[in-house]
Amino acid sequence: MTPLRIPARLPSLTGLRFPAALLVVCYHLSRQVGALPVLSPLAWYGRSGVTFFFVLSGFVLAWTYADSPVPAGRFYRRRLARIWPLHALTTGASLAVFAALGAAVPVAAALWSLPLLHPWGRATVMGGNPAGWSLGDEGWFYLLFPLLLRLRPGRRAAALCCAAGPLLWLAGSAVADPGLRSWLLDYLPLSRTPQFLLGVALGLAVRRGRLPRLRPLPAALAVAAFHLALVPWHLAVPDRLWYGPYSASQLLSAPLFGALVAALAQADLRGPGPLGRRGWTVLGDWSFAWYLVHEITFRPWLHRYGHPAPGLPTAAVWLLLAGGSLALAGALHRWVERPLERLLRGRRSASPGATGPHHPLPAGVVRPGSRAQRSEESSSLM
C-alpha cells in the first residue's frame, strides 16, 4: 500500500474559507441592509462562520507545526505579520468612516484593539472595527498555541471540547442580562478557546493518521442541516432568551465544522477536490480582507441611500455591496496584506518558493522554510 503524502497546503480548506466568509457577509447584509427571502433566514445566524474559522485556525496551525515547531517568539512574529497590518489599516478606515458620517468614534475601544485586547472588556469588545473583535480572540489563541503544541491534545481533548459548547450554552441560563450573556458566551476569548483547541486536536489527529476516515459530503450535509434547523428555532424562541438560537448557533456548531474541516483535509491527502481549484483558493485567500472591510463599505451606502425597498432593490444592493467589498478585499490582499506580511516576516519568508506551486512531500519530510510558511497562510481567521 502506497503511504499517503503530506501536502504542503490543504487547498480545500483554503477554498472553504470563502463560503464561510460569504455566510458572515450575508448575515450582516440581512441584518443591516435588508432581508431577502430564503437567503436571509438561512444566514440569520451566519456569525457561526466565525466558529468555523476558529476551528480552522487551530487545525491548520497544528497541521503546520506538528513536525516543524519553531520558537515561540518566531511563531508570534509570524502570526502578528499575518493579521496585524490589515487589522490596523481597517481599524483606521473604520474610524475615518465613523467620523465622516458624524457617528461617535470609539477611540478608546480602538486603542484596546491594536494590541488585540478588546474582547476582554464588555465596553471595548467591538474595537474600532466591529468585525475585528474576533482577532482579539485569535490573539489569545496564538498566545496559547506553543503550549498546546507541547501538550499534544488528543481525541480525549477533542471530545471534551465538543462537550464544552453545550455546557457553556446551558450555563447561559444563569445570566439574566442578555447583553452580558452575549459577551460572555459569544465574544470572550475564554469561551471560544474550546473551538480553537478542537481544531488543534483534530489537526494533530489527522496528521498522525489517528482519526477514522470522514467523508466530506455527509459532514457538509450535517452543517447544512444544523443551519436549516435554526430557521424554525428562530421563529419559536426570541434571541433574548438564553435557550434561543443566537449563542447556540455558535457554541453548538463547532463539532460539525470540525468534522467538515477534518474530512476535507483527509480528502486532500488523496488529491485536492473541487474546493481546491484555483478560483476557490484565490477567493479563500481574499476572505480575511473581505471579512474586515465589508461592514465598513456598508455604512456609507446606508448613510447616503438608506435601506432599499424589499425584493429586487434589496437583492441589487446586496450584489453591489458584496461584490464591491469583495473587489476591494482582492486589491487589499494583493497590494497591502501580502506585501506587508512578507516585509514583517523578513526576507527569508518572502522567498519566491514561499508562494509558488504547492508540491506534496512524503510523510514526515519537511522542506525547511516552505511548508510551514505556505500552510500557515491558510490559518488566519479569515
N, C-alpha and C positions, 0 to 999 in steps of 0.2 A: 504494500500500500504506500503510495507516494505521500510523504508528510506535507501538511499544509504549510504554505508560505505566509509569512507575516508581512502584510503590505506596509509601505511607508506611511500611507494615509488611508483613511477609511472614507472613500469618496461618497458612498451612500449617506453617511452621516452628515457630511458637508452639504449634500443636496437636500437632505431632510430639514436643514435649518431654515430653508426658505418657506415651506408650508407652515412651519411652526411660527415664523415671524409674521407670515400673512394672517395667521389666526389672531395674533395680537393686534395687528393693524385693523383687521375687520372688527375686532372688539371695540377699539377706540372710534372707528368710523360709526359704528352702530350707536354708541352712547353719546358721542359728541356732535356728529354731523346729522344723522338721521337714520332711522331703521329701514331695512329692506325686507320684504317677505322672504321666508325660508332662510336666507343667509344670516340675518341678524339673530333670529332665535338660536341658530347653531353656534354663532360666535359671541353670544351674550356673556359667556364666561370664558372668553378666549385668553384671558390672563393665565389660564392653565398652561399656555405656551411657555411662560416663564419657568414653570415647574419642569417642563421638558428640557429647557436649556440648563437648568441647574443639574439635572441628572446627566445630561450630555457632557457638561463641563467636567464632572468627576470622572466619567467614563474615559474621555479622551486623554485627560491628564494622566490617569492611571495607565492607560494603554501606552502612552508616550514614554513615561519614565519608569515603567516596571523593570526594564532591563538596562536602563541607562540613566540612573539617578544623577543629579547634579547637586552641587552645594546649594543650600537654602538661599543664600544671597543671590546667586546667579538665577535661580528659579524666580525669585521675587522680581528681579530686574527684567526678566523676560516677560513676566505677566504684566508688570507695570507698563512696559513698552507696548504691549498688546492692546491694553484697554484705556490707558490714561490719556494719551494725546487727543483722541476723538472725544472722550468724555469731557475734557477741559474745554475743547473747542465748542461742542454742542451746548455745554452749560453756559458759556459766554453768549452764544447765539440765542439761547432761550431767554436769558436775562435781557438782552437787547430787544427782543420781540415784546417781552412784558413791558418794558419801558416805552417802546414806540406806540404800543396800544393803550398806554395810560393805566395799565394794571399795576397792582402792588408788586414790587420787585423783591423776591425773597433773598436778600443779600446774606443774612446770617446762615440760612439753610444752604445756600450755595457755597459759602466758605467751609462749612462742615462737610460738604460733598467732595471737595477737592482732595482731602486725604481719605475719602471713601468711608467716612464715619457717620454719615447722615441717617442711615436706617436705625441706628441705635437710639435715636431720640424721636419721640412721637411728633414733636413740633417741627422737626427738621427732615423727616423721612423722605420727602419728595425732592429735597435739594433744590438746585437751581433749574434743573431739567427734570420734570416728573418721571420721565421714562428711565432716568438714570438711577432710580432707587435700587434696582437690582444689582448694580455694580458695587454698591456698598456690601451687599450680601456676598458677592463674588470675592471681594477683597478679603473678607473673613475666611471664606473657604480656602483661598490661596495661602493665607497665613497658616491654616491647619494642615495643608496638604503634605509638606515634608514629614510631619509626624505621622500622618495617616499612612504614608508610603512605608514608613518603618514598621508600623503595626500590622500591615498587610491584612486588612479586613477580609473575611471570607464569607461563605454562604450564611453562616450564623448571623454575622453582622448585617448582611443584606436582608435576612428575614426580620431582624429587629427594626431595621429602617422602614420596611414595609408596614410593620405594625405601628410605628411611631405616628404616621399620618392619621389613621383613625383615632388613636389615643389623644393626639393633640386636638383634633376636631371635637371629640367628646368633652375634652377639658374646657372647651369654649363655653360650655353650659354654665360654668362657674363665673363668667364675666358678663355682667348685665349691660354694661355700656357697649353698644355696637362699634363705636369708633375705637375704643381701647381694644376690644376683642379683635378687630380687623388688624390693628397694628401688631398685636402680639402674635397672631396666627399667620398673617399674610406677608408681613414686611420684616419683622425682627429676624436677624440672621440666625439666631439660635433655633428658631422654629423651622427654618429652611435647611438647616445643616443635614438632617437625615436624608434629604433628597440628593444632595451632593455626595454624601457618604455612600448611598446606594449606588450611584454611578461609579464611584471608586471601586467598590466591592465587585460590581459586575464587570468592570473593565479588567480587573485582575483575573477574575474567574474565566472570562472568555480568552484572554491571552494565554492562560495556563491550560486551556482545554478542560476546565473543571466544571463547565456548565453544560447541561444537556442541550442538544440542538433545538433551537427555537425557529419557527418559520415566520417570515415577515408578514404574510397575508393575515393569518389569524391574529397576530399581535396588532396589526393596523386595524382590523375589524373590531377588536376589543376596545381600542382607543376611540373609534368612531361610535361604538355602541354606548360607551360611557358619556360622550358628549350629547348623543341623542337623548339619553335618559335625563340630562339636565333640563331639557325643554319642559316636560310636564312637571318636573320638580320645581322649577322656577314659577310655573303658573299656580302651584299649590302652596308654596311656602315663601313668604317675603324674605328678602335678603337680610333684613334687620334681626331676624331670629337666628339663634345660634345653629339650629338644625336646618337652616336654609342652604342652598347650593353654592353660595358665594365662596366661603372658605373651603367647603367640601370639594369644589371643583379643582382646587389647587393641592389640597392635602391628600386627597384620595387617589389622585391620578398618577402619582409617582411610580408605583409598581407597574402600571400599564405602559407608561413611557419607557421605563427601564427595560421591560420585555421587548419593546419595539426597537430600542437602541441596540440591545444585545443581539436580537435576531438579524438586524441589518449588518452589524459588524461580523457576525458569523457568516452571513452570505457573502460579504466582501472578501472573506478568506478564500472563496472559491471563484472570485471574479466579480467586478462591480456590476450591480444591477442597473435598472433604469434610472434611479436617482443618482447614480454615479456618473452619468453622462455630463459632458462639459457644460451644457446650458444650465443644468440644475446646480452644478457646483459653483459656477460663476454667480448665480443668484444667491446661493448659500453664502458665498464669500461677502456679498453685499449686505447680508441680513443684519449684521451688527450695526453698521452705519444707518440702515433703514430704521431699525428699532429706535435709535437715538434721535433721528431727525423728523420722523413722520408727524409726531404731535406738534412739533414746532411749526411745521408748514400748515397745519390745520388752523391755527389761531388767527393769522392774518386774514385768511379767507372768511372765516366765520365773523370776524370783526367787520369786514367790509361788506359782505353779502348776506350774512345771517344764514339761518337754516333753510335749505332748499325745500320746495314743495314735495310732498310724498310721491312715490312712483318713479317715473323716468328721470325727472330732475335730480332726485336724490342719487339714483344709480349713476347718472352722468358725473355728479360731483365726486362720488366715490372713485370712479375711474380716474378723474382728473387729479385728485389729491393723492391717491395711491400710486398712480403712475408717475406723477411729478416728483413725489418724495422718493420713489424708488430710483428714478434717474439721478436725482441729487445724491442719493446714497452711493450709486455706482461711481459718480465723479469723486466723491469724498474718499471712497475706498481706494481708488486708483491714485489720486494725486495728493491725498493727505494721510489717510490711515496707514497704508503700506510704507510709503517713504519714511514717515516719522518712526514707525516701528523699527525699520531697518536701521535708521540713524541711531536710535536709542539702544538697540541691541548690539551695535558695533559692527565693524567691517566683516568680522568672521561670520556673523549670522546673515549678512547681506550678500553672501557669495552667490553667483549665478545658479549653482546647483540647488540652492535652498528653495527655489520656486520653480524649478524645471519639472520635467516629466517624473511621475511617481512610480519608480520601478520596485517590484516586490523583492523582498530579501528572504533568505532561508530563515527558518525559525531559530531564534536565539542569536542571530547575527545582527549587529548594529553598525551601520556605517556612521562613524563619528561626525557629529555636527550636521547630519542631514535628516535622519528620521525624526529625531526629537523636534527639530525646527519645523518640518513640514506638517507633522501630525499635530503639533501644538497649535498651529494656525487655526485649527477647527474647534478649539476647546473654549474659546471665549463665549460669553453669554449669548451673543448673537453673531 
